């Protein structure tokens, strides 16, 4: 049972004063704080994701360059062998 923000405990009959307005303000503050922290975490994670995407693209390009160079070496090697056989 409650009366004007004061709740009476039926078993003991003692009064517990509760400032409902203050509790609501604290609740709103905590919600806002939680939202702000979560938003900052999301921003930080988005930046990290973009950085990792850039690193991934760089590694893919590096790998593609290596594969391209390897293919060019193999082609040059085959051409060199063909020239040797044709010259004999």
PyMOL Python script that loads the backbone (N, CA, C, O; Angstrom):
from pymol import cmd

cmd.read_pdbstr("""\
ATOM      1  N   UNK A   1       0.847  -1.169   0.000  1.00  0.00           N
ATOM      2  CA  UNK A   1       0.000   0.000   0.000  1.00  0.00           C
ATOM      3  C   UNK A   1       0.895   1.235   0.000  1.00  0.00           C
ATOM      4  O   UNK A   1       1.899   1.282   0.711  1.00  0.00           O
ATOM      5  N   UNK A   2       0.521   2.252  -0.815  1.00  0.00           N
ATOM      6  CA  UNK A   2       1.338   3.461  -0.862  1.00  0.00           C
ATOM      7  C   UNK A   2       0.445   4.689  -0.775  1.00  0.00           C
ATOM      8  O   UNK A   2      -0.745   4.660  -1.090  1.00  0.00           O
ATOM      9  N   UNK A   3       1.079   5.767  -0.331  1.00  0.00           N
ATOM     10  CA  UNK A   3       0.349   7.014  -0.177  1.00  0.00           C
ATOM     11  C   UNK A   3       1.322   8.171  -0.412  1.00  0.00           C
ATOM     12  O   UNK A   3       2.237   8.380   0.384  1.00  0.00           O
ATOM     13  N   UNK A   4       1.132   8.919  -1.494  1.00  0.00           N
ATOM     14  CA  UNK A   4       1.974  10.073  -1.827  1.00  0.00           C
ATOM     15  C   UNK A   4       3.472   9.756  -1.819  1.00  0.00           C
ATOM     16  O   UNK A   4       4.264  10.489  -1.226  1.00  0.00           O
ATOM     17  N   UNK A   5       3.845   8.686  -2.464  1.00  0.00           N
ATOM     18  CA  UNK A   5       5.265   8.351  -2.538  1.00  0.00           C
ATOM     19  C   UNK A   5       5.787   7.666  -1.299  1.00  0.00           C
ATOM     20  O   UNK A   5       6.976   7.353  -1.229  1.00  0.00           O
ATOM     21  N   UNK A   6       4.933   7.422  -0.311  1.00  0.00           N
ATOM     22  CA  UNK A   6       5.349   6.715   0.901  1.00  0.00           C
ATOM     23  C   UNK A   6       4.680   5.356   0.871  1.00  0.00           C
ATOM     24  O   UNK A   6       3.458   5.245   0.776  1.00  0.00           O
ATOM     25  N   UNK A   7       5.493   4.342   0.953  1.00  0.00           N
ATOM     26  CA  UNK A   7       4.943   2.992   0.918  1.00  0.00           C
ATOM     27  C   UNK A   7       4.965   2.430   2.340  1.00  0.00           C
ATOM     28  O   UNK A   7       5.958   2.534   3.060  1.00  0.00           O
ATOM     29  N   UNK A   8       3.859   1.843   2.707  1.00  0.00           N
ATOM     30  CA  UNK A   8       3.767   1.210   4.017  1.00  0.00           C
ATOM     31  C   UNK A   8       3.919  -0.288   3.848  1.00  0.00           C
ATOM     32  O   UNK A   8       3.238  -0.905   3.029  1.00  0.00           O
ATOM     33  N   UNK A   9       4.798  -0.853   4.614  1.00  0.00           N
ATOM     34  CA  UNK A   9       4.950  -2.295   4.580  1.00  0.00           C
ATOM     35  C   UNK A   9       3.892  -2.899   5.488  1.00  0.00           C
ATOM     36  O   UNK A   9       3.847  -2.581   6.677  1.00  0.00           O
ATOM     37  N   UNK A  10       3.049  -3.757   4.956  1.00  0.00           N
ATOM     38  CA  UNK A  10       1.930  -4.263   5.752  1.00  0.00           C
ATOM     39  C   UNK A  10       2.369  -5.093   6.954  1.00  0.00           C
ATOM     40  O   UNK A  10       1.711  -5.062   7.994  1.00  0.00           O
ATOM     41  N   UNK A  11       3.462  -5.827   6.832  1.00  0.00           N
ATOM     42  CA  UNK A  11       3.860  -6.700   7.933  1.00  0.00           C
ATOM     43  C   UNK A  11       4.421  -5.921   9.114  1.00  0.00           C
ATOM     44  O   UNK A  11       4.183  -6.276  10.269  1.00  0.00           O
ATOM     45  N   UNK A  12       5.165  -4.863   8.825  1.00  0.00           N
ATOM     46  CA  UNK A  12       5.870  -4.177   9.905  1.00  0.00           C
ATOM     47  C   UNK A  12       5.263  -2.834  10.257  1.00  0.00           C
ATOM     48  O   UNK A  12       5.459  -2.329  11.362  1.00  0.00           O
ATOM     49  N   UNK A  13       4.528  -2.258   9.324  1.00  0.00           N
ATOM     50  CA  UNK A  13       3.904  -0.975   9.595  1.00  0.00           C
ATOM     51  C   UNK A  13       4.892   0.177   9.591  1.00  0.00           C
ATOM     52  O   UNK A  13       4.541   1.279  10.012  1.00  0.00           O
ATOM     53  N   UNK A  14       6.124  -0.042   9.127  1.00  0.00           N
ATOM     54  CA  UNK A  14       7.104   1.048   9.101  1.00  0.00           C
ATOM     55  C   UNK A  14       7.026   1.775   7.761  1.00  0.00           C
ATOM     56  O   UNK A  14       6.601   1.206   6.755  1.00  0.00           O
ATOM     57  N   UNK A  15       7.436   3.020   7.766  1.00  0.00           N
ATOM     58  CA  UNK A  15       7.348   3.843   6.569  1.00  0.00           C
ATOM     59  C   UNK A  15       8.687   3.816   5.821  1.00  0.00           C
ATOM     60  O   UNK A  15       9.761   3.879   6.420  1.00  0.00           O
ATOM     61  N   UNK A  16       8.581   3.722   4.507  1.00  0.00           N
ATOM     62  CA  UNK A  16       9.756   3.848   3.652  1.00  0.00           C
ATOM     63  C   UNK A  16       9.460   4.996   2.704  1.00  0.00           C
ATOM     64  O   UNK A  16       8.512   4.936   1.921  1.00  0.00           O
ATOM     65  N   UNK A  17      10.266   6.032   2.776  1.00  0.00           N
ATOM     66  CA  UNK A  17      10.038   7.179   1.912  1.00  0.00           C
ATOM     67  C   UNK A  17      10.738   6.947   0.578  1.00  0.00           C
ATOM     68  O   UNK A  17      11.918   6.601   0.518  1.00  0.00           O
ATOM     69  N   UNK A  18       9.984   7.146  -0.467  1.00  0.00           N
ATOM     70  CA  UNK A  18      10.513   6.971  -1.810  1.00  0.00           C
ATOM     71  C   UNK A  18      10.228   8.244  -2.589  1.00  0.00           C
ATOM     72  O   UNK A  18       9.080   8.673  -2.704  1.00  0.00           O
ATOM     73  N   UNK A  19      11.274   8.836  -3.114  1.00  0.00           N
ATOM     74  CA  UNK A  19      11.115  10.023  -3.947  1.00  0.00           C
ATOM     75  C   UNK A  19      10.970   9.548  -5.390  1.00  0.00           C
ATOM     76  O   UNK A  19      11.960   9.316  -6.086  1.00  0.00           O
ATOM     77  N   UNK A  20       9.727   9.408  -5.822  1.00  0.00           N
ATOM     78  CA  UNK A  20       9.424   8.850  -7.135  1.00  0.00           C
ATOM     79  C   UNK A  20       9.987   9.740  -8.241  1.00  0.00           C
ATOM     80  O   UNK A  20      10.526   9.235  -9.226  1.00  0.00           O
ATOM     81  N   UNK A  21       9.872  11.025  -8.091  1.00  0.00           N
ATOM     82  CA  UNK A  21      10.371  11.947  -9.111  1.00  0.00           C
ATOM     83  C   UNK A  21      11.881  11.786  -9.267  1.00  0.00           C
ATOM     84  O   UNK A  21      12.393  11.734 -10.385  1.00  0.00           O
ATOM     85  N   UNK A  22      12.584  11.710  -8.150  1.00  0.00           N
ATOM     86  CA  UNK A  22      14.037  11.532  -8.196  1.00  0.00           C
ATOM     87  C   UNK A  22      14.398  10.190  -8.831  1.00  0.00           C
ATOM     88  O   UNK A  22      15.346  10.106  -9.613  1.00  0.00           O
ATOM     89  N   UNK A  23      13.652   9.151  -8.500  1.00  0.00           N
ATOM     90  CA  UNK A  23      13.908   7.842  -9.103  1.00  0.00           C
ATOM     91  C   UNK A  23      13.691   7.878 -10.612  1.00  0.00           C
ATOM     92  O   UNK A  23      14.463   7.289 -11.369  1.00  0.00           O
ATOM     93  N   UNK A  24      12.642   8.569 -11.046  1.00  0.00           N
ATOM     94  CA  UNK A  24      12.392   8.685 -12.482  1.00  0.00           C
ATOM     95  C   UNK A  24      13.508   9.465 -13.177  1.00  0.00           C
ATOM     96  O   UNK A  24      13.930   9.110 -14.277  1.00  0.00           O
ATOM     97  N   UNK A  25      13.983  10.535 -12.523  1.00  0.00           N
ATOM     98  CA  UNK A  25      15.089  11.306 -13.092  1.00  0.00           C
ATOM     99  C   UNK A  25      16.355  10.449 -13.189  1.00  0.00           C
ATOM    100  O   UNK A  25      17.050  10.470 -14.205  1.00  0.00           O
ATOM    101  N   UNK A  26      16.643   9.704 -12.135  1.00  0.00           N
ATOM    102  CA  UNK A  26      17.818   8.832 -12.148  1.00  0.00           C
ATOM    103  C   UNK A  26      17.689   7.768 -13.230  1.00  0.00           C
ATOM    104  O   UNK A  26      18.654   7.441 -13.921  1.00  0.00           O
ATOM    105  N   UNK A  27      16.479   7.236 -13.363  1.00  0.00           N
ATOM    106  CA  UNK A  27      16.235   6.223 -14.386  1.00  0.00           C
ATOM    107  C   UNK A  27      16.483   6.801 -15.781  1.00  0.00           C
ATOM    108  O   UNK A  27      17.132   6.162 -16.608  1.00  0.00           O
ATOM    109  N   UNK A  28      15.976   7.993 -16.044  1.00  0.00           N
ATOM    110  CA  UNK A  28      16.194   8.648 -17.339  1.00  0.00           C
ATOM    111  C   UNK A  28      17.674   8.929 -17.562  1.00  0.00           C
ATOM    112  O   UNK A  28      18.198   8.726 -18.657  1.00  0.00           O
ATOM    113  N   UNK A  29      18.350   9.405 -16.501  1.00  0.00           N
ATOM    114  CA  UNK A  29      19.785   9.676 -16.610  1.00  0.00           C
ATOM    115  C   UNK A  29      20.545   8.401 -16.959  1.00  0.00           C
ATOM    116  O   UNK A  29      21.410   8.407 -17.834  1.00  0.00           O
ATOM    117  N   UNK A  30      20.219   7.315 -16.275  1.00  0.00           N
ATOM    118  CA  UNK A  30      20.914   6.051 -16.530  1.00  0.00           C
ATOM    119  C   UNK A  30      20.620   5.529 -17.936  1.00  0.00           C
ATOM    120  O   UNK A  30      21.506   4.992 -18.601  1.00  0.00           O
ATOM    121  N   UNK A  31      19.381   5.688 -18.383  1.00  0.00           N
ATOM    122  CA  UNK A  31      19.044   5.282 -19.755  1.00  0.00           C
ATOM    123  C   UNK A  31      19.854   6.088 -20.767  1.00  0.00           C
ATOM    124  O   UNK A  31      20.412   5.538 -21.716  1.00  0.00           O
ATOM    125  N   UNK A  32      19.909   7.412 -20.545  1.00  0.00           N
ATOM    126  CA  UNK A  32      20.676   8.273 -21.451  1.00  0.00           C
ATOM    127  C   UNK A  32      22.157   7.914 -21.429  1.00  0.00           C
ATOM    128  O   UNK A  32      22.806   7.857 -22.473  1.00  0.00           O
ATOM    129  N   UNK A  33      22.684   7.673 -20.235  1.00  0.00           N
ATOM    130  CA  UNK A  33      24.101   7.314 -20.103  1.00  0.00           C
ATOM    131  C   UNK A  33      24.387   5.995 -20.815  1.00  0.00           C
ATOM    132  O   UNK A  33      25.389   5.867 -21.520  1.00  0.00           O
ATOM    133  N   UNK A  34      23.516   5.032 -20.630  1.00  0.00           N
ATOM    134  CA  UNK A  34      23.679   3.736 -21.287  1.00  0.00           C
ATOM    135  C   UNK A  34      23.605   3.892 -22.805  1.00  0.00           C
ATOM    136  O   UNK A  34      24.401   3.302 -23.535  1.00  0.00           O
ATOM    137  N   UNK A  35      22.658   4.681 -23.269  1.00  0.00           N
ATOM    138  CA  UNK A  35      22.520   4.919 -24.711  1.00  0.00           C
ATOM    139  C   UNK A  35      23.775   5.588 -25.269  1.00  0.00           C
ATOM    140  O   UNK A  35      24.288   5.186 -26.313  1.00  0.00           O
ATOM    141  N   UNK A  36      24.266   6.612 -24.567  1.00  0.00           N
ATOM    142  CA  UNK A  36      25.464   7.323 -25.031  1.00  0.00           C
ATOM    143  C   UNK A  36      26.673   6.404 -25.081  1.00  0.00           C
ATOM    144  O   UNK A  36      27.443   6.440 -26.041  1.00  0.00           O
ATOM    145  N   UNK A  37      26.845   5.588 -24.061  1.00  0.00           N
ATOM    146  CA  UNK A  37      27.982   4.659 -24.054  1.00  0.00           C
ATOM    147  C   UNK A  37      27.851   3.632 -25.166  1.00  0.00           C
ATOM    148  O   UNK A  37      28.824   3.308 -25.847  1.00  0.00           O
ATOM    149  N   UNK A  38      26.637   3.125 -25.343  1.00  0.00           N
ATOM    150  CA  UNK A  38      26.417   2.146 -26.414  1.00  0.00           C
ATOM    151  C   UNK A  38      26.667   2.797 -27.771  1.00  0.00           C
ATOM    152  O   UNK A  38      27.249   2.173 -28.658  1.00  0.00           O
ATOM    153  N   UNK A  39      26.235   4.042 -27.941  1.00  0.00           N
ATOM    154  CA  UNK A  39      26.432   4.752 -29.203  1.00  0.00           C
ATOM    155  C   UNK A  39      27.920   4.949 -29.469  1.00  0.00           C
ATOM    156  O   UNK A  39      28.385   4.778 -30.596  1.00  0.00           O
ATOM    157  N   UNK A  40      28.667   5.311 -28.421  1.00  0.00           N
ATOM    158  CA  UNK A  40      30.117   5.484 -28.580  1.00  0.00           C
ATOM    159  C   UNK A  40      30.778   4.158 -28.932  1.00  0.00           C
ATOM    160  O   UNK A  40      31.680   4.113 -29.768  1.00  0.00           O
ATOM    161  N   UNK A  41      30.332   3.080 -28.296  1.00  0.00           N
ATOM    162  CA  UNK A  41      30.878   1.755 -28.619  1.00  0.00           C
ATOM    163  C   UNK A  41      30.588   1.398 -30.072  1.00  0.00           C
ATOM    164  O   UNK A  41      31.448   0.865 -30.773  1.00  0.00           O
ATOM    165  N   UNK A  42      29.373   1.697 -30.515  1.00  0.00           N
ATOM    166  CA  UNK A  42      29.001   1.400 -31.901  1.00  0.00           C
ATOM    167  C   UNK A  42      29.871   2.212 -32.860  1.00  0.00           C
ATOM    168  O   UNK A  42      30.353   1.681 -33.861  1.00  0.00           O
ATOM    169  N   UNK A  43      30.073   3.496 -32.558  1.00  0.00           N
ATOM    170  CA  UNK A  43      30.932   4.327 -33.406  1.00  0.00           C
ATOM    171  C   UNK A  43      32.351   3.772 -33.459  1.00  0.00           C
ATOM    172  O   UNK A  43      32.955   3.694 -34.529  1.00  0.00           O
ATOM    173  N   UNK A  44      32.879   3.387 -32.299  1.00  0.00           N
ATOM    174  CA  UNK A  44      34.239   2.847 -32.233  1.00  0.00           C
ATOM    175  C   UNK A  44      34.335   1.544 -33.036  1.00  0.00           C
ATOM    176  O   UNK A  44      35.320   1.311 -33.737  1.00  0.00           O
ATOM    177  N   UNK A  45      33.318   0.711 -32.929  1.00  0.00           N
ATOM    178  CA  UNK A  45      33.318  -0.550 -33.673  1.00  0.00           C
ATOM    179  C   UNK A  45      33.199  -0.310 -35.175  1.00  0.00           C
ATOM    180  O   UNK A  45      33.812  -1.025 -35.968  1.00  0.00           O
ATOM    181  N   UNK A  46      32.413   0.691 -35.571  1.00  0.00           N
ATOM    182  CA  UNK A  46      32.293   1.006 -36.994  1.00  0.00           C
ATOM    183  C   UNK A  46      33.628   1.478 -37.559  1.00  0.00           C
ATOM    184  O   UNK A  46      33.996   1.117 -38.677  1.00  0.00           O
ATOM    185  N   UNK A  47      34.352   2.283 -36.790  1.00  0.00           N
ATOM    186  CA  UNK A  47      35.676   2.734 -37.222  1.00  0.00           C
ATOM    187  C   UNK A  47      36.618   1.547 -37.347  1.00  0.00           C
ATOM    188  O   UNK A  47      37.375   1.444 -38.313  1.00  0.00           O
ATOM    189  N   UNK A  48      36.569   0.652 -36.367  1.00  0.00           N
ATOM    190  CA  UNK A  48      37.422  -0.538 -36.407  1.00  0.00           C
ATOM    191  C   UNK A  48      37.072  -1.422 -37.609  1.00  0.00           C
ATOM    192  O   UNK A  48      37.961  -1.970 -38.260  1.00  0.00           O
ATOM    193  N   UNK A  49      35.784  -1.555 -37.895  1.00  0.00           N
ATOM    194  CA  UNK A  49      35.347  -2.359 -39.042  1.00  0.00           C
ATOM    195  C   UNK A  49      35.870  -1.746 -40.339  1.00  0.00           C
ATOM    196  O   UNK A  49      36.357  -2.466 -41.211  1.00  0.00           O
ATOM    197  N   UNK A  50      35.774  -0.426 -40.472  1.00  0.00           N
ATOM    198  CA  UNK A  50      36.280   0.238 -41.679  1.00  0.00           C
ATOM    199  C   UNK A  50      37.785   0.041 -41.820  1.00  0.00           C
ATOM    200  O   UNK A  50      38.283  -0.189 -42.922  1.00  0.00           O
ATOM    201  N   UNK A  51      38.509   0.131 -40.705  1.00  0.00           N
ATOM    202  CA  UNK A  51      39.956  -0.088 -40.737  1.00  0.00           C
ATOM    203  C   UNK A  51      40.270  -1.506 -41.182  1.00  0.00           C
ATOM    204  O   UNK A  51      41.161  -1.721 -42.004  1.00  0.00           O
ATOM    205  N   UNK A  52      39.541  -2.471 -40.641  1.00  0.00           N
ATOM    206  CA  UNK A  52      39.767  -3.865 -41.021  1.00  0.00           C
ATOM    207  C   UNK A  52      39.403  -4.113 -42.485  1.00  0.00           C
ATOM    208  O   UNK A  52      40.074  -4.886 -43.170  1.00  0.00           O
ATOM    209  N   UNK A  53      38.346  -3.462 -42.965  1.00  0.00           N
ATOM    210  CA  UNK A  53      37.985  -3.595 -44.382  1.00  0.00           C
ATOM    211  C   UNK A  53      39.115  -3.070 -45.264  1.00  0.00           C
ATOM    212  O   UNK A  53      39.470  -3.687 -46.268  1.00  0.00           O
ATOM    213  N   UNK A  54      39.679  -1.915 -44.876  1.00  0.00           N
ATOM    214  CA  UNK A  54      40.788  -1.346 -45.644  1.00  0.00           C
ATOM    215  C   UNK A  54      41.988  -2.284 -45.648  1.00  0.00           C
ATOM    216  O   UNK A  54      42.626  -2.481 -46.682  1.00  0.00           O
ATOM    217  N   UNK A  55      42.295  -2.865 -44.482  1.00  0.00           N
ATOM    218  CA  UNK A  55      43.408  -3.817 -44.405  1.00  0.00           C
ATOM    219  C   UNK A  55      43.139  -5.031 -45.286  1.00  0.00           C
ATOM    220  O   UNK A  55      44.042  -5.535 -45.955  1.00  0.00           O
ATOM    221  N   UNK A  56      41.899  -5.492 -45.283  1.00  0.00           N
ATOM    222  CA  UNK A  56      41.521  -6.651 -46.093  1.00  0.00           C
ATOM    223  C   UNK A  56      41.713  -6.348 -47.575  1.00  0.00           C
ATOM    224  O   UNK A  56      42.247  -7.171 -48.320  1.00  0.00           O
ATOM    225  N   UNK A  57      41.277  -5.170 -47.997  1.00  0.00           N
ATOM    226  CA  UNK A  57      41.438  -4.782 -49.400  1.00  0.00           C
ATOM    227  C   UNK A  57      42.924  -4.697 -49.748  1.00  0.00           C
ATOM    228  O   UNK A  57      43.343  -5.161 -50.809  1.00  0.00           O
ATOM    229  N   UNK A  58      43.718  -4.104 -48.853  1.00  0.00           N
ATOM    230  CA  UNK A  58      45.158  -4.011 -49.099  1.00  0.00           C
ATOM    231  C   UNK A  58      45.783  -5.390 -49.246  1.00  0.00           C
ATOM    232  O   UNK A  58      46.607  -5.613 -50.133  1.00  0.00           O
ATOM    233  N   UNK A  59      45.391  -6.317 -48.373  1.00  0.00           N
ATOM    234  CA  UNK A  59      45.937  -7.674 -48.449  1.00  0.00           C
ATOM    235  C   UNK A  59      45.491  -8.385 -49.724  1.00  0.00           C
ATOM    236  O   UNK A  59      46.272  -9.115 -50.334  1.00  0.00           O
ATOM    237  N   UNK A  60      44.243  -8.175 -50.127  1.00  0.00           N
ATOM    238  CA  UNK A  60      43.767  -8.792 -51.367  1.00  0.00           C
ATOM    239  C   UNK A  60      44.531  -8.250 -52.572  1.00  0.00           C
ATOM    240  O   UNK A  60      44.882  -9.004 -53.479  1.00  0.00           O
ATOM    241  N   UNK A  61      44.789  -6.939 -52.579  1.00  0.00           N
ATOM    242  CA  UNK A  61      45.555  -6.346 -53.676  1.00  0.00           C
ATOM    243  C   UNK A  61      46.992  -6.862 -53.686  1.00  0.00           C
ATOM    244  O   UNK A  61      47.553  -7.146 -54.744  1.00  0.00           O
ATOM    245  N   UNK A  62      47.574  -6.977 -52.501  1.00  0.00           N
ATOM    246  CA  UNK A  62      48.936  -7.512 -52.401  1.00  0.00           C
ATOM    247  C   UNK A  62      48.983  -8.949 -52.910  1.00  0.00           C
ATOM    248  O   UNK A  62      49.899  -9.329 -53.640  1.00  0.00           O
ATOM    249  N   UNK A  63      47.998  -9.736 -52.524  1.00  0.00           N
ATOM    250  CA  UNK A  63      47.919 -11.124 -52.977  1.00  0.00           C
ATOM    251  C   UNK A  63      47.718 -11.185 -54.493  1.00  0.00           C
ATOM    252  O   UNK A  63      48.331 -12.008 -55.172  1.00  0.00           O
ATOM    253  N   UNK A  64      46.865 -10.320 -55.012  1.00  0.00           N
ATOM    254  CA  UNK A  64      46.622 -10.291 -56.456  1.00  0.00           C
ATOM    255  C   UNK A  64      47.901  -9.909 -57.202  1.00  0.00           C
ATOM    256  O   UNK A  64      48.198 -10.474 -58.254  1.00  0.00           O
ATOM    257  N   UNK A  65      48.657  -8.952 -56.659  1.00  0.00           N
ATOM    258  CA  UNK A  65      49.932  -8.575 -57.287  1.00  0.00           C
ATOM    259  C   UNK A  65      50.888  -9.753 -57.315  1.00  0.00           C
ATOM    260  O   UNK A  65      51.558  -9.999 -58.318  1.00  0.00           O
ATOM    261  N   UNK A  66      50.945 -10.483 -56.202  1.00  0.00           N
ATOM    262  CA  UNK A  66      51.837 -11.644 -56.131  1.00  0.00           C
ATOM    263  C   UNK A  66      51.422 -12.697 -57.157  1.00  0.00           C
ATOM    264  O   UNK A  66      52.267 -13.242 -57.868  1.00  0.00           O
ATOM    265  N   UNK A  67      50.133 -12.980 -57.233  1.00  0.00           N
ATOM    266  CA  UNK A  67      49.640 -13.978 -58.189  1.00  0.00           C
ATOM    267  C   UNK A  67      49.915 -13.514 -59.616  1.00  0.00           C
ATOM    268  O   UNK A  67      50.333 -14.305 -60.462  1.00  0.00           O
ATOM    269  N   UNK A  68      49.682 -12.234 -59.880  1.00  0.00           N
ATOM    270  CA  UNK A  68      49.927 -11.696 -61.216  1.00  0.00           C
ATOM    271  C   UNK A  68      51.406 -11.830 -61.595  1.00  0.00           C
ATOM    272  O   UNK A  68      51.735 -12.241 -62.707  1.00  0.00           O
ATOM    273  N   UNK A  69      52.289 -11.480 -60.661  1.00  0.00           N
ATOM    274  CA  UNK A  69      53.727 -11.601 -60.920  1.00  0.00           C
ATOM    275  C   UNK A  69      54.122 -13.058 -61.138  1.00  0.00           C
ATOM    276  O   UNK A  69      54.946 -13.359 -62.001  1.00  0.00           O
ATOM    277  N   UNK A  70      53.539 -13.951 -60.363  1.00  0.00           N
ATOM    278  CA  UNK A  70      53.831 -15.382 -60.520  1.00  0.00           C
ATOM    279  C   UNK A  70      53.373 -15.869 -61.895  1.00  0.00           C
ATOM    280  O   UNK A  70      54.080 -16.634 -62.551  1.00  0.00           O
ATOM    281  N   UNK A  71      52.205 -15.432 -62.326  1.00  0.00           N
ATOM    282  CA  UNK A  71      51.713 -15.810 -63.654  1.00  0.00           C
ATOM    283  C   UNK A  71      52.633 -15.247 -64.742  1.00  0.00           C
ATOM    284  O   UNK A  71      52.920 -15.926 -65.727  1.00  0.00           O
ATOM    285  N   UNK A  72      53.088 -14.017 -64.563  1.00  0.00           N
ATOM    286  CA  UNK A  72      53.988 -13.405 -65.545  1.00  0.00           C
ATOM    287  C   UNK A  72      55.309 -14.168 -65.610  1.00  0.00           C
ATOM    288  O   UNK A  72      55.858 -14.374 -66.692  1.00  0.00           O
ATOM    289  N   UNK A  73      55.822 -14.588 -64.443  1.00  0.00           N
ATOM    290  CA  UNK A  73      57.067 -15.373 -64.418  1.00  0.00           C
ATOM    291  C   UNK A  73      56.886 -16.705 -65.132  1.00  0.00           C
ATOM    292  O   UNK A  73      57.744 -17.127 -65.908  1.00  0.00           O
ATOM    293  N   UNK A  74      55.763 -17.363 -64.861  1.00  0.00           N
ATOM    294  CA  UNK A  74      55.500 -18.653 -65.512  1.00  0.00           C
ATOM    295  C   UNK A  74      55.383 -18.487 -67.029  1.00  0.00           C
ATOM    296  O   UNK A  74      55.912 -19.295 -67.793  1.00  0.00           O
ATOM    297  N   UNK A  75      54.692 -17.443 -67.451  1.00  0.00           N
ATOM    298  CA  UNK A  75      54.541 -17.190 -68.886  1.00  0.00           C
ATOM    299  C   UNK A  75      55.898 -16.897 -69.519  1.00  0.00           C
ATOM    300  O   UNK A  75      56.208 -17.402 -70.598  1.00  0.00           O
ATOM    301  N   UNK A  76      56.703 -16.081 -68.848  1.00  0.00           N
ATOM    302  CA  UNK A  76      58.034 -15.764 -69.373  1.00  0.00           C
ATOM    303  C   UNK A  76      58.888 -17.021 -69.452  1.00  0.00           C
ATOM    304  O   UNK A  76      59.651 -17.207 -70.401  1.00  0.00           O
ATOM    305  N   UNK A  77      58.755 -17.877 -68.454  1.00  0.00           N
ATOM    306  CA  UNK A  77      59.524 -19.128 -68.435  1.00  0.00           C
ATOM    307  C   UNK A  77      59.116 -20.025 -69.609  1.00  0.00           C
ATOM    308  O   UNK A  77      59.971 -20.604 -70.279  1.00  0.00           O
ATOM    309  N   UNK A  78      57.811 -20.136 -69.854  1.00  0.00           N
ATOM    310  CA  UNK A  78      57.327 -20.956 -70.973  1.00  0.00           C
ATOM    311  C   UNK A  78      57.803 -20.392 -72.308  1.00  0.00           C
ATOM    312  O   UNK A  78      58.203 -21.141 -73.200  1.00  0.00           O
ATOM    313  N   UNK A  79      57.758 -19.077 -72.437  1.00  0.00           N
ATOM    314  CA  UNK A  79      58.211 -18.451 -73.679  1.00  0.00           C
ATOM    315  C   UNK A  79      59.706 -18.696 -73.887  1.00  0.00           C
ATOM    316  O   UNK A  79      60.153 -18.966 -75.002  1.00  0.00           O
ATOM    317  N   UNK A  80      60.462 -18.599 -72.807  1.00  0.00           N
ATOM    318  CA  UNK A  80      61.908 -18.823 -72.914  1.00  0.00           C
ATOM    319  C   UNK A  80      62.187 -20.255 -73.344  1.00  0.00           C
ATOM    320  O   UNK A  80      63.053 -20.496 -74.184  1.00  0.00           O
ATOM    321  N   UNK A  81      61.454 -21.207 -72.767  1.00  0.00           N
ATOM    322  CA  UNK A  81      61.634 -22.609 -73.147  1.00  0.00           C
ATOM    323  C   UNK A  81      61.232 -22.832 -74.599  1.00  0.00           C
ATOM    324  O   UNK A  81      61.887 -23.588 -75.316  1.00  0.00           O
ATOM    325  N   UNK A  82      60.161 -22.180 -75.034  1.00  0.00           N
ATOM    326  CA  UNK A  82      59.711 -22.327 -76.417  1.00  0.00           C
ATOM    327  C   UNK A  82      60.769 -21.789 -77.373  1.00  0.00           C
ATOM    328  O   UNK A  82      61.039 -22.394 -78.410  1.00  0.00           O
ATOM    329  N   UNK A  83      61.358 -20.670 -77.030  1.00  0.00           N
ATOM    330  CA  UNK A  83      62.396 -20.088 -77.881  1.00  0.00           C
ATOM    331  C   UNK A  83      63.599 -21.025 -77.992  1.00  0.00           C
ATOM    332  O   UNK A  83      64.191 -21.171 -79.061  1.00  0.00           O
ATOM    333  N   UNK A  84      63.953 -21.663 -76.855  1.00  0.00           N
ATOM    334  CA  UNK A  84      65.094 -22.589 -76.859  1.00  0.00           C
ATOM    335  C   UNK A  84      64.829 -23.746 -77.814  1.00  0.00           C
ATOM    336  O   UNK A  84      65.701 -24.136 -78.591  1.00  0.00           O
ATOM    337  N   UNK A  85      63.603 -24.297 -77.747  1.00  0.00           N
ATOM    338  CA  UNK A  85      63.288 -25.448 -78.599  1.00  0.00           C
ATOM    339  C   UNK A  85      63.208 -25.056 -80.066  1.00  0.00           C
ATOM    340  O   UNK A  85      63.608 -25.817 -80.946  1.00  0.00           O
ATOM    341  N   UNK A  86      62.690 -23.866 -80.318  1.00  0.00           N
ATOM    342  CA  UNK A  86      62.563 -23.432 -81.716  1.00  0.00           C
ATOM    343  C   UNK A  86      63.926 -23.129 -82.327  1.00  0.00           C
ATOM    344  O   UNK A  86      64.134 -23.335 -83.523  1.00  0.00           O
ATOM    345  N   UNK A  87      64.842 -22.648 -81.518  1.00  0.00           N
ATOM    346  CA  UNK A  87      66.157 -22.286 -82.049  1.00  0.00           C
ATOM    347  C   UNK A  87      67.010 -23.505 -82.375  1.00  0.00           C
ATOM    348  O   UNK A  87      67.938 -23.412 -83.177  1.00  0.00           O
ATOM    349  N   UNK A  88      66.709 -24.635 -81.770  1.00  0.00           N
ATOM    350  CA  UNK A  88      67.506 -25.850 -82.019  1.00  0.00           C
ATOM    351  C   UNK A  88      67.045 -26.503 -83.225  1.00  0.00           C
ATOM    352  O   UNK A  88      67.584 -27.541 -83.609  1.00  0.00           O
TER     353      UNK A  88
END
""", "prot")
cmd.dss("prot")
cmd.show_as("cartoon", "prot")
cmd.util.cbc("prot")
cmd.orient("prot")
